[in-house]
Amino acid sequence: MKKQKRDMGSRAFDRGYRAGLSGRSADLCPHGNEEQRQAWITGWREGRVDQWDGLTGVSGVHKMRVSS
């Protein structure tokens, strides 16, 4: 069975969220496409806010998506 990929915007958001949660800089955005870059930055911002609020480790697991 083939694994279907999620849309690229959703993947960019998830990767940006993880980057923000880990404290990496927004300058490290790997996307050149404007839509994907915007999704990555939005995810990064949410990740940074969650990091500042202390939602790292086990307390922040509920915010992360599970890919199946």
PQR file of N, CA, C, O and H, with PARSE charges and radii, in Angstrom:
ATOM      1  N   MET A   1       0.845  -1.175   0.000 -0.4000 1.5000
ATOM      2  CA  MET A   1       0.000   0.000   0.000 -0.0000 2.0000
ATOM      3  C   MET A   1       0.896   1.245   0.000  0.5500 1.7000
ATOM      4  O   MET A   1       1.862   1.328   0.758 -0.5500 1.4000
ATOM      5  N   LYS A   2       0.566   2.183  -0.841 -0.4000 1.5000
ATOM      6  CA  LYS A   2       1.335   3.417  -0.916 -0.0000 2.0000
ATOM      7  C   LYS A   2       0.949   4.357   0.209  0.5500 1.7000
ATOM      8  O   LYS A   2      -0.213   4.442   0.607 -0.5500 1.4000
ATOM      9  H   LYS A   2      -0.219   2.115  -1.457  0.4000 1.0000
ATOM     10  N   LYS A   3       1.934   5.048   0.702 -0.4000 1.5000
ATOM     11  CA  LYS A   3       1.689   6.045   1.735 -0.0000 2.0000
ATOM     12  C   LYS A   3       1.403   7.372   1.043  0.5500 1.7000
ATOM     13  O   LYS A   3       2.217   7.865   0.263 -0.5500 1.4000
ATOM     14  H   LYS A   3       2.878   4.979   0.379  0.4000 1.0000
ATOM     15  N   GLN A   4       0.247   7.939   1.334 -0.4000 1.5000
ATOM     16  CA  GLN A   4      -0.102   9.213   0.725 -0.0000 2.0000
ATOM     17  C   GLN A   4       0.551  10.342   1.502  0.5500 1.7000
ATOM     18  O   GLN A   4       0.563  10.345   2.733 -0.5500 1.4000
ATOM     19  H   GLN A   4      -0.414   7.539   1.967  0.4000 1.0000
ATOM     20  N   LYS A   5       1.082  11.281   0.777 -0.4000 1.5000
ATOM     21  CA  LYS A   5       1.725  12.431   1.409 -0.0000 2.0000
ATOM     22  C   LYS A   5       0.696  13.489   1.734  0.5500 1.7000
ATOM     23  O   LYS A   5      -0.268  13.690   0.996 -0.5500 1.4000
ATOM     24  H   LYS A   5       1.072  11.278  -0.223  0.4000 1.0000
ATOM     25  N   ARG A   6       0.913  14.157   2.841 -0.4000 1.5000
ATOM     26  CA  ARG A   6       0.075  15.298   3.172 -0.0000 2.0000
ATOM     27  C   ARG A   6       0.455  16.455   2.269  0.5500 1.7000
ATOM     28  O   ARG A   6       1.497  16.430   1.615 -0.5500 1.4000
ATOM     29  H   ARG A   6       1.696  13.994   3.441  0.4000 1.0000
ATOM     30  N   ASP A   7      -0.380  17.446   2.238 -0.4000 1.5000
ATOM     31  CA  ASP A   7      -0.044  18.596   1.405 -0.0000 2.0000
ATOM     32  C   ASP A   7       1.232  19.266   1.924  0.5500 1.7000
ATOM     33  O   ASP A   7       1.547  19.189   3.112 -0.5500 1.4000
ATOM     34  H   ASP A   7      -1.226  17.466   2.770  0.4000 1.0000
ATOM     35  N   MET A   8       1.931  19.900   1.050 -0.4000 1.5000
ATOM     36  CA  MET A   8       3.240  20.477   1.376 -0.0000 2.0000
ATOM     37  C   MET A   8       3.134  21.594   2.418  0.5500 1.7000
ATOM     38  O   MET A   8       4.060  21.781   3.207 -0.5500 1.4000
ATOM     39  H   MET A   8       1.675  19.963   0.085  0.4000 1.0000
ATOM     40  N   GLY A   9       2.039  22.330   2.437 -0.4000 1.5000
ATOM     41  CA  GLY A   9       1.864  23.390   3.426 -0.0000 2.0000
ATOM     42  C   GLY A   9       1.783  22.832   4.836  0.5500 1.7000
ATOM     43  O   GLY A   9       2.344  23.399   5.774 -0.5500 1.4000
ATOM     44  H   GLY A   9       1.286  22.178   1.796  0.4000 1.0000
ATOM     45  N   SER A  10       1.083  21.718   4.976 -0.4000 1.5000
ATOM     46  CA  SER A  10       0.960  21.075   6.282 -0.0000 2.0000
ATOM     47  C   SER A  10       2.307  20.532   6.751  0.5500 1.7000
ATOM     48  O   SER A  10       2.654  20.650   7.926 -0.5500 1.4000
ATOM     49  H   SER A  10       0.627  21.258   4.214  0.4000 1.0000
ATOM     50  N   ARG A  11       3.052  19.945   5.844 -0.4000 1.5000
ATOM     51  CA  ARG A  11       4.380  19.434   6.190 -0.0000 2.0000
ATOM     52  C   ARG A  11       5.317  20.567   6.578  0.5500 1.7000
ATOM     53  O   ARG A  11       6.098  20.438   7.521 -0.5500 1.4000
ATOM     54  H   ARG A  11       2.770  19.849   4.890  0.4000 1.0000
ATOM     55  N   ALA A  12       5.239  21.688   5.846 -0.4000 1.5000
ATOM     56  CA  ALA A  12       6.089  22.840   6.159 -0.0000 2.0000
ATOM     57  C   ALA A  12       5.723  23.402   7.535  0.5500 1.7000
ATOM     58  O   ALA A  12       6.610  23.767   8.306 -0.5500 1.4000
ATOM     59  H   ALA A  12       4.604  21.793   5.081  0.4000 1.0000
ATOM     60  N   PHE A  13       4.433  23.475   7.849 -0.4000 1.5000
ATOM     61  CA  PHE A  13       3.995  23.968   9.151 -0.0000 2.0000
ATOM     62  C   PHE A  13       4.545  23.074  10.263  0.5500 1.7000
ATOM     63  O   PHE A  13       5.085  23.573  11.250 -0.5500 1.4000
ATOM     64  H   PHE A  13       3.712  23.179   7.223  0.4000 1.0000
ATOM     65  N   ASP A  14       4.410  21.763  10.107 -0.4000 1.5000
ATOM     66  CA  ASP A  14       4.879  20.829  11.131 -0.0000 2.0000
ATOM     67  C   ASP A  14       6.387  20.932  11.354  0.5500 1.7000
ATOM     68  O   ASP A  14       6.858  20.905  12.491 -0.5500 1.4000
ATOM     69  H   ASP A  14       3.971  21.358   9.305  0.4000 1.0000
ATOM     70  N   ARG A  15       7.123  21.047  10.278 -0.4000 1.5000
ATOM     71  CA  ARG A  15       8.584  21.158  10.412 -0.0000 2.0000
ATOM     72  C   ARG A  15       8.983  22.498  11.018  0.5500 1.7000
ATOM     73  O   ARG A  15       9.940  22.573  11.789 -0.5500 1.4000
ATOM     74  H   ARG A  15       6.740  21.069   9.355  0.4000 1.0000
ATOM     75  N   GLY A  16       8.256  23.550  10.675 -0.4000 1.5000
ATOM     76  CA  GLY A  16       8.511  24.857  11.285 -0.0000 2.0000
ATOM     77  C   GLY A  16       8.183  24.851  12.767  0.5500 1.7000
ATOM     78  O   GLY A  16       8.893  25.459  13.568 -0.5500 1.4000
ATOM     79  H   GLY A  16       7.479  23.490  10.049  0.4000 1.0000
ATOM     80  N   TYR A  17       7.106  24.163  13.131 -0.4000 1.5000
ATOM     81  CA  TYR A  17       6.726  24.061  14.537 -0.0000 2.0000
ATOM     82  C   TYR A  17       7.825  23.366  15.334  0.5500 1.7000
ATOM     83  O   TYR A  17       8.200  23.822  16.414 -0.5500 1.4000
ATOM     84  H   TYR A  17       6.530  23.669  12.480  0.4000 1.0000
ATOM     85  N   ARG A  18       8.334  22.273  14.801 -0.4000 1.5000
ATOM     86  CA  ARG A  18       9.400  21.548  15.503 -0.0000 2.0000
ATOM     87  C   ARG A  18      10.668  22.390  15.605  0.5500 1.7000
ATOM     88  O   ARG A  18      11.373  22.333  16.612 -0.5500 1.4000
ATOM     89  H   ARG A  18       8.030  21.903  13.923  0.4000 1.0000
ATOM     90  N   ALA A  19      10.961  23.176  14.556 -0.4000 1.5000
ATOM     91  CA  ALA A  19      12.137  24.051  14.598 -0.0000 2.0000
ATOM     92  C   ALA A  19      11.960  25.139  15.653  0.5500 1.7000
ATOM     93  O   ALA A  19      12.898  25.444  16.389 -0.5500 1.4000
ATOM     94  H   ALA A  19      10.388  23.223  13.738  0.4000 1.0000
ATOM     95  N   GLY A  20      10.783  25.720  15.731 -0.4000 1.5000
ATOM     96  CA  GLY A  20      10.518  26.754  16.729 -0.0000 2.0000
ATOM     97  C   GLY A  20      10.539  26.197  18.138  0.5500 1.7000
ATOM     98  O   GLY A  20      11.043  26.841  19.059 -0.5500 1.4000
ATOM     99  H   GLY A  20      10.021  25.472  15.132  0.4000 1.0000
ATOM    100  N   LEU A  21       9.996  25.011  18.308 -0.4000 1.5000
ATOM    101  CA  LEU A  21       9.957  24.375  19.617 -0.0000 2.0000
ATOM    102  C   LEU A  21      11.355  24.040  20.118  0.5500 1.7000
ATOM    103  O   LEU A  21      11.614  24.062  21.321 -0.5500 1.4000
ATOM    104  H   LEU A  21       9.586  24.489  17.560  0.4000 1.0000
ATOM    105  N   SER A  22      12.253  23.728  19.188 -0.4000 1.5000
ATOM    106  CA  SER A  22      13.620  23.401  19.586 -0.0000 2.0000
ATOM    107  C   SER A  22      14.496  24.643  19.730  0.5500 1.7000
ATOM    108  O   SER A  22      15.654  24.536  20.135 -0.5500 1.4000
ATOM    109  H   SER A  22      12.042  23.710  18.211  0.4000 1.0000
ATOM    110  N   GLY A  23      13.955  25.832  19.401 -0.4000 1.5000
ATOM    111  CA  GLY A  23      14.688  27.076  19.614 -0.0000 2.0000
ATOM    112  C   GLY A  23      15.547  27.516  18.454  0.5500 1.7000
ATOM    113  O   GLY A  23      16.388  28.401  18.610 -0.5500 1.4000
ATOM    114  H   GLY A  23      13.015  25.919  19.072  0.4000 1.0000
ATOM    115  N   ARG A  24      15.354  26.915  17.286 -0.4000 1.5000
ATOM    116  CA  ARG A  24      16.160  27.324  16.135 -0.0000 2.0000
ATOM    117  C   ARG A  24      15.674  28.652  15.564  0.5500 1.7000
ATOM    118  O   ARG A  24      14.549  29.079  15.823 -0.5500 1.4000
ATOM    119  H   ARG A  24      14.671  26.196  17.158  0.4000 1.0000
ATOM    120  N   SER A  25      16.523  29.286  14.799 -0.4000 1.5000
ATOM    121  CA  SER A  25      16.245  30.594  14.235 -0.0000 2.0000
ATOM    122  C   SER A  25      15.295  30.507  13.039  0.5500 1.7000
ATOM    123  O   SER A  25      15.307  29.524  12.299 -0.5500 1.4000
ATOM    124  H   SER A  25      17.437  28.939  14.589  0.4000 1.0000
ATOM    125  N   ALA A  26      14.480  31.534  12.859 -0.4000 1.5000
ATOM    126  CA  ALA A  26      13.578  31.602  11.705 -0.0000 2.0000
ATOM    127  C   ALA A  26      14.352  31.772  10.405  0.5500 1.7000
ATOM    128  O   ALA A  26      13.825  31.498   9.327 -0.5500 1.4000
ATOM    129  H   ALA A  26      14.471  32.333  13.461  0.4000 1.0000
ATOM    130  N   ASP A  27      15.587  32.218  10.499 -0.4000 1.5000
ATOM    131  CA  ASP A  27      16.411  32.396   9.305 -0.0000 2.0000
ATOM    132  C   ASP A  27      16.782  31.070   8.656  0.5500 1.7000
ATOM    133  O   ASP A  27      17.286  31.051   7.533 -0.5500 1.4000
ATOM    134  H   ASP A  27      16.015  32.441  11.375  0.4000 1.0000
ATOM    135  N   LEU A  28      16.543  29.978   9.340 -0.4000 1.5000
ATOM    136  CA  LEU A  28      16.892  28.657   8.818 -0.0000 2.0000
ATOM    137  C   LEU A  28      15.768  28.025   7.998  0.5500 1.7000
ATOM    138  O   LEU A  28      15.818  26.828   7.716 -0.5500 1.4000
ATOM    139  H   LEU A  28      16.133  29.994  10.252  0.4000 1.0000
ATOM    140  N   CYS A  29      14.773  28.793   7.616 -0.4000 1.5000
ATOM    141  CA  CYS A  29      13.666  28.280   6.817 -0.0000 2.0000
ATOM    142  C   CYS A  29      14.197  27.747   5.486  0.5500 1.7000
ATOM    143  O   CYS A  29      14.851  28.483   4.747 -0.5500 1.4000
ATOM    144  H   CYS A  29      14.733  29.765   7.844  0.4000 1.0000
ATOM    145  N   PRO A  30      13.925  26.480   5.173 -0.5600 1.5000
ATOM    146  CA  PRO A  30      14.483  25.878   3.967  0.2800 2.0000
ATOM    147  C   PRO A  30      13.657  26.101   2.706  0.5500 1.7000
ATOM    148  O   PRO A  30      14.062  25.650   1.635 -0.5500 1.4000
ATOM    149  N   HIS A  31      12.522  26.777   2.793 -0.4000 1.5000
ATOM    150  CA  HIS A  31      11.607  26.869   1.659 -0.0000 2.0000
ATOM    151  C   HIS A  31      11.796  28.156   0.872  0.5500 1.7000
ATOM    152  O   HIS A  31      11.977  29.234   1.438 -0.5500 1.4000
ATOM    153  H   HIS A  31      12.193  27.144   3.663  0.4000 1.0000
ATOM    154  N   GLY A  32      11.749  28.017  -0.437 -0.4000 1.5000
ATOM    155  CA  GLY A  32      11.830  29.167  -1.326 -0.0000 2.0000
ATOM    156  C   GLY A  32      10.457  29.586  -1.828  0.5500 1.7000
ATOM    157  O   GLY A  32      10.229  30.755  -2.139 -0.5500 1.4000
ATOM    158  H   GLY A  32      11.602  27.141  -0.897  0.4000 1.0000
ATOM    159  N   ASN A  33       9.541  28.618  -1.903 -0.4000 1.5000
ATOM    160  CA  ASN A  33       8.180  28.878  -2.334 -0.0000 2.0000
ATOM    161  C   ASN A  33       7.478  29.719  -1.261  0.5500 1.7000
ATOM    162  O   ASN A  33       7.536  29.389  -0.077 -0.5500 1.4000
ATOM    163  H   ASN A  33       9.726  27.669  -1.650  0.4000 1.0000
ATOM    164  N   GLU A  34       6.823  30.789  -1.670 -0.4000 1.5000
ATOM    165  CA  GLU A  34       6.232  31.733  -0.713 -0.0000 2.0000
ATOM    166  C   GLU A  34       5.165  31.084   0.165  0.5500 1.7000
ATOM    167  O   GLU A  34       5.115  31.360   1.364 -0.5500 1.4000
ATOM    168  H   GLU A  34       6.775  31.057  -2.633  0.4000 1.0000
ATOM    169  N   GLU A  35       4.317  30.232  -0.396 -0.4000 1.5000
ATOM    170  CA  GLU A  35       3.253  29.598   0.391 -0.0000 2.0000
ATOM    171  C   GLU A  35       3.832  28.667   1.452  0.5500 1.7000
ATOM    172  O   GLU A  35       3.401  28.679   2.605 -0.5500 1.4000
ATOM    173  H   GLU A  35       4.358  30.007  -1.369  0.4000 1.0000
ATOM    174  N   GLN A  36       4.803  27.871   1.054 -0.4000 1.5000
ATOM    175  CA  GLN A  36       5.427  26.941   2.002 -0.0000 2.0000
ATOM    176  C   GLN A  36       6.242  27.694   3.037  0.5500 1.7000
ATOM    177  O   GLN A  36       6.273  27.308   4.206 -0.5500 1.4000
ATOM    178  H   GLN A  36       5.153  27.862   0.117  0.4000 1.0000
ATOM    179  N   ARG A  37       6.895  28.754   2.625 -0.4000 1.5000
ATOM    180  CA  ARG A  37       7.671  29.559   3.559 -0.0000 2.0000
ATOM    181  C   ARG A  37       6.747  30.189   4.609  0.5500 1.7000
ATOM    182  O   ARG A  37       7.082  30.228   5.793 -0.5500 1.4000
ATOM    183  H   ARG A  37       6.870  29.068   1.676  0.4000 1.0000
ATOM    184  N   GLN A  38       5.595  30.677   4.172 -0.4000 1.5000
ATOM    185  CA  GLN A  38       4.649  31.284   5.107 -0.0000 2.0000
ATOM    186  C   GLN A  38       4.126  30.242   6.100  0.5500 1.7000
ATOM    187  O   GLN A  38       3.991  30.531   7.289 -0.5500 1.4000
ATOM    188  H   GLN A  38       5.323  30.646   3.210  0.4000 1.0000
ATOM    189  N   ALA A  39       3.833  29.034   5.617 -0.4000 1.5000
ATOM    190  CA  ALA A  39       3.361  27.961   6.504 -0.0000 2.0000
ATOM    191  C   ALA A  39       4.452  27.589   7.505  0.5500 1.7000
ATOM    192  O   ALA A  39       4.162  27.363   8.680 -0.5500 1.4000
ATOM    193  H   ALA A  39       3.943  28.798   4.651  0.4000 1.0000
ATOM    194  N   TRP A  40       5.705  27.524   7.050 -0.4000 1.5000
ATOM    195  CA  TRP A  40       6.823  27.178   7.930 -0.0000 2.0000
ATOM    196  C   TRP A  40       6.993  28.242   9.018  0.5500 1.7000
ATOM    197  O   TRP A  40       7.165  27.912  10.192 -0.5500 1.4000
ATOM    198  H   TRP A  40       5.941  27.707   6.096  0.4000 1.0000
ATOM    199  N   ILE A  41       6.945  29.515   8.627 -0.4000 1.5000
ATOM    200  CA  ILE A  41       7.103  30.626   9.575 -0.0000 2.0000
ATOM    201  C   ILE A  41       5.954  30.623  10.588  0.5500 1.7000
ATOM    202  O   ILE A  41       6.179  30.860  11.775 -0.5500 1.4000
ATOM    203  H   ILE A  41       6.805  29.783   7.673  0.4000 1.0000
ATOM    204  N   THR A  42       4.734  30.358  10.134 -0.4000 1.5000
ATOM    205  CA  THR A  42       3.592  30.292  11.047 -0.0000 2.0000
ATOM    206  C   THR A  42       3.788  29.180  12.066  0.5500 1.7000
ATOM    207  O   THR A  42       3.553  29.379  13.258 -0.5500 1.4000
ATOM    208  H   THR A  42       4.552  30.165   9.170  0.4000 1.0000
ATOM    209  N   GLY A  43       4.216  28.016  11.605 -0.4000 1.5000
ATOM    210  CA  GLY A  43       4.502  26.904  12.515 -0.0000 2.0000
ATOM    211  C   GLY A  43       5.635  27.241  13.458  0.5500 1.7000
ATOM    212  O   GLY A  43       5.585  26.903  14.641 -0.5500 1.4000
ATOM    213  H   GLY A  43       4.407  27.854  10.637  0.4000 1.0000
ATOM    214  N   TRP A  44       6.660  27.906  12.944 -0.4000 1.5000
ATOM    215  CA  TRP A  44       7.808  28.300  13.773 -0.0000 2.0000
ATOM    216  C   TRP A  44       7.360  29.225  14.902  0.5500 1.7000
ATOM    217  O   TRP A  44       7.774  29.063  16.050 -0.5500 1.4000
ATOM    218  H   TRP A  44       6.701  28.180  11.983  0.4000 1.0000
ATOM    219  N   ARG A  45       6.504  30.201  14.563 -0.4000 1.5000
ATOM    220  CA  ARG A  45       6.008  31.133  15.584 -0.0000 2.0000
ATOM    221  C   ARG A  45       5.233  30.400  16.673  0.5500 1.7000
ATOM    222  O   ARG A  45       5.417  30.671  17.860 -0.5500 1.4000
ATOM    223  H   ARG A  45       6.168  30.333  13.630  0.4000 1.0000
ATOM    224  N   GLU A  46       4.367  29.474  16.272 -0.4000 1.5000
ATOM    225  CA  GLU A  46       3.599  28.717  17.268 -0.0000 2.0000
ATOM    226  C   GLU A  46       4.531  27.861  18.131  0.5500 1.7000
ATOM    227  O   GLU A  46       4.322  27.726  19.337 -0.5500 1.4000
ATOM    228  H   GLU A  46       4.217  29.254  15.308  0.4000 1.0000
ATOM    229  N   GLY A  47       5.548  27.294  17.510 -0.4000 1.5000
ATOM    230  CA  GLY A  47       6.518  26.502  18.261 -0.0000 2.0000
ATOM    231  C   GLY A  47       7.285  27.346  19.265  0.5500 1.7000
ATOM    232  O   GLY A  47       7.523  26.908  20.390 -0.5500 1.4000
ATOM    233  H   GLY A  47       5.718  27.404  16.531  0.4000 1.0000
ATOM    234  N   ARG A  48       7.669  28.542  18.871 -0.4000 1.5000
ATOM    235  CA  ARG A  48       8.383  29.436  19.790 -0.0000 2.0000
ATOM    236  C   ARG A  48       7.492  29.840  20.961  0.5500 1.7000
ATOM    237  O   ARG A  48       7.944  29.858  22.106 -0.5500 1.4000
ATOM    238  H   ARG A  48       7.475  28.897  17.957  0.4000 1.0000
ATOM    239  N   VAL A  49       6.240  30.163  20.687 -0.4000 1.5000
ATOM    240  CA  VAL A  49       5.307  30.534  21.761 -0.0000 2.0000
ATOM    241  C   VAL A  49       5.150  29.367  22.726  0.5500 1.7000
ATOM    242  O   VAL A  49       5.159  29.559  23.942 -0.5500 1.4000
ATOM    243  H   VAL A  49       5.872  30.149  19.757  0.4000 1.0000
ATOM    244  N   ASP A  50       5.007  28.167  22.191 -0.4000 1.5000
ATOM    245  CA  ASP A  50       4.873  26.996  23.056 -0.0000 2.0000
ATOM    246  C   ASP A  50       6.139  26.750  23.865  0.5500 1.7000
ATOM    247  O   ASP A  50       6.064  26.311  25.013 -0.5500 1.4000
ATOM    248  H   ASP A  50       5.000  28.011  21.203  0.4000 1.0000
ATOM    249  N   GLN A  51       7.299  27.027  23.281 -0.4000 1.5000
ATOM    250  CA  GLN A  51       8.550  26.875  24.026 -0.0000 2.0000
ATOM    251  C   GLN A  51       8.604  27.893  25.163  0.5500 1.7000
ATOM    252  O   GLN A  51       8.995  27.554  26.281 -0.5500 1.4000
ATOM    253  H   GLN A  51       7.360  27.384  22.348  0.4000 1.0000
ATOM    254  N   TRP A  52       8.222  29.114  24.889 -0.4000 1.5000
ATOM    255  CA  TRP A  52       8.230  30.162  25.921 -0.0000 2.0000
ATOM    256  C   TRP A  52       7.234  29.849  27.031  0.5500 1.7000
ATOM    257  O   TRP A  52       7.465  30.182  28.193 -0.5500 1.4000
ATOM    258  H   TRP A  52       7.904  29.389  23.982  0.4000 1.0000
ATOM    259  N   ASP A  53       6.118  29.202  26.664 -0.4000 1.5000
ATOM    260  CA  ASP A  53       5.102  28.838  27.652 -0.0000 2.0000
ATOM    261  C   ASP A  53       5.451  27.563  28.410  0.5500 1.7000
ATOM    262  O   ASP A  53       4.717  27.147  29.306 -0.5500 1.4000
ATOM    263  H   ASP A  53       5.930  28.931  25.720  0.4000 1.0000
ATOM    264  N   GLY A  54       6.573  26.945  28.049 -0.4000 1.5000
ATOM    265  CA  GLY A  54       7.025  25.762  28.761 -0.0000 2.0000
ATOM    266  C   GLY A  54       6.430  24.461  28.261  0.5500 1.7000
ATOM    267  O   GLY A  54       6.487  23.453  28.966 -0.5500 1.4000
ATOM    268  H   GLY A  54       7.169  27.283  27.321  0.4000 1.0000
ATOM    269  N   LEU A  55       5.864  24.453  27.073 -0.4000 1.5000
ATOM    270  CA  LEU A  55       5.262  23.240  26.527 -0.0000 2.0000
ATOM    271  C   LEU A  55       6.276  22.411  25.741  0.5500 1.7000
ATOM    272  O   LEU A  55       6.037  22.049  24.589 -0.5500 1.4000
ATOM    273  H   LEU A  55       5.818  25.272  26.501  0.4000 1.0000
ATOM    274  N   THR A  56       7.390  22.122  26.365 -0.4000 1.5000
ATOM    275  CA  THR A  56       8.399  21.277  25.722 -0.0000 2.0000
ATOM    276  C   THR A  56       8.388  19.917  26.399  0.5500 1.7000
ATOM    277  O   THR A  56       7.902  19.775  27.520 -0.5500 1.4000
ATOM    278  H   THR A  56       7.585  22.415  27.301  0.4000 1.0000
ATOM    279  N   GLY A  57       8.917  18.938  25.725 -0.4000 1.5000
ATOM    280  CA  GLY A  57       8.956  17.599  26.302 -0.0000 2.0000
ATOM    281  C   GLY A  57       7.578  16.981  26.387  0.5500 1.7000
ATOM    282  O   GLY A  57       6.781  17.110  25.457 -0.5500 1.4000
ATOM    283  H   GLY A  57       9.312  19.053  24.814  0.4000 1.0000
ATOM    284  N   VAL A  58       7.288  16.316  27.482 -0.4000 1.5000
ATOM    285  CA  VAL A  58       6.032  15.595  27.655 -0.0000 2.0000
ATOM    286  C   VAL A  58       4.834  16.537  27.703  0.5500 1.7000
ATOM    287  O   VAL A  58       3.757  16.175  27.231 -0.5500 1.4000
ATOM    288  H   VAL A  58       7.935  16.211  28.237  0.4000 1.0000
ATOM    289  N   SER A  59       4.990  17.721  28.254 -0.4000 1.5000
ATOM    290  CA  SER A  59       3.860  18.643  28.371 -0.0000 2.0000
ATOM    291  C   SER A  59       3.405  19.201  27.027  0.5500 1.7000
ATOM    292  O   SER A  59       2.287  19.706  26.928 -0.5500 1.4000
ATOM    293  H   SER A  59       5.865  18.015  28.638  0.4000 1.0000
ATOM    294  N   GLY A  60       4.237  19.127  25.993 -0.4000 1.5000
ATOM    295  CA  GLY A  60       3.871  19.650  24.683 -0.0000 2.0000
ATOM    296  C   GLY A  60       3.528  18.593  23.666  0.5500 1.7000
ATOM    297  O   GLY A  60       3.289  18.920  22.504 -0.5500 1.4000
ATOM    298  H   GLY A  60       5.146  18.717  26.074  0.4000 1.0000
ATOM    299  N   VAL A  61       3.496  17.337  24.061 -0.4000 1.5000
ATOM    300  CA  VAL A  61       3.247  16.246  23.124 -0.0000 2.0000
ATOM    301  C   VAL A  61       1.865  16.359  22.494  0.5500 1.7000
ATOM    302  O   VAL A  61       1.700  16.028  21.320 -0.5500 1.4000
ATOM    303  H   VAL A  61       3.691  17.071  25.006  0.4000 1.0000
ATOM    304  N   HIS A  62       0.885  16.813  23.236 -0.4000 1.5000
ATOM    305  CA  HIS A  62      -0.477  16.899  22.720 -0.0000 2.0000
ATOM    306  C   HIS A  62      -0.603  17.861  21.544  0.5500 1.7000
ATOM    307  O   HIS A  62      -1.560  17.764  20.777 -0.5500 1.4000
ATOM    308  H   HIS A  62       1.019  17.082  24.190  0.4000 1.0000
ATOM    309  N   LYS A  63       0.324  18.770  21.388 -0.4000 1.5000
ATOM    310  CA  LYS A  63       0.270  19.744  20.297 -0.0000 2.0000
ATOM    311  C   LYS A  63       0.822  19.205  18.981  0.5500 1.7000
ATOM    312  O   LYS A  63       0.515  19.734  17.913 -0.5500 1.4000
ATOM    313  H   LYS A  63       1.102  18.849  22.011  0.4000 1.0000
ATOM    314  N   MET A  64       1.632  18.157  19.057 -0.4000 1.5000
ATOM    315  CA  MET A  64       2.274  17.627  17.857 -0.0000 2.0000
ATOM    316  C   MET A  64       1.357  16.640  17.147  0.5500 1.7000
ATOM    317  O   MET A  64       0.632  15.883  17.792 -0.5500 1.4000
ATOM    318  H   MET A  64       1.882  17.727  19.925  0.4000 1.0000
ATOM    319  N   ARG A  65       1.391  16.651  15.842 -0.4000 1.5000
ATOM    320  CA  ARG A  65       0.583  15.738  15.040 -0.0000 2.0000
ATOM    321  C   ARG A  65       1.302  14.405  14.918  0.5500 1.7000
ATOM    322  O   ARG A  65       2.529  14.322  14.968 -0.5500 1.4000
ATOM    323  H   ARG A  65       1.980  17.266  15.319  0.4000 1.0000
ATOM    324  N   VAL A  66       0.510  13.387  14.760 -0.4000 1.5000
ATOM    325  CA  VAL A  66       1.062  12.053  14.564 -0.0000 2.0000
ATOM    326  C   VAL A  66       0.863  11.699  13.104  0.5500 1.7000
ATOM    327  O   VAL A  66      -0.265  11.712  12.613 -0.5500 1.4000
ATOM    328  H   VAL A  66      -0.487  13.454  14.719  0.4000 1.0000
ATOM    329  N   SER A  67       1.930  11.386  12.410 -0.4000 1.5000
ATOM    330  CA  SER A  67       1.825  10.980  11.014 -0.0000 2.0000
ATOM    331  C   SER A  67       1.696   9.480  10.947  0.5500 1.7000
ATOM    332  O   SER A  67       2.458   8.750  11.582 -0.5500 1.4000
ATOM    333  H   SER A  67       2.847  11.375  12.809  0.4000 1.0000
ATOM    334  N   SER A  68       0.729   9.018  10.174 -0.4000 1.5000
ATOM    335  CA  SER A  68       0.527   7.575  10.066 -0.0000 2.0000
ATOM    336  C   SER A  68       0.681   7.101   8.642  0.5500 1.7000
ATOM    337  O   SER A  68       0.543   5.908   8.370 -0.5500 1.4000
ATOM    338  H   SER A  68       0.110   9.611   9.658  0.4000 1.0000
TER
END
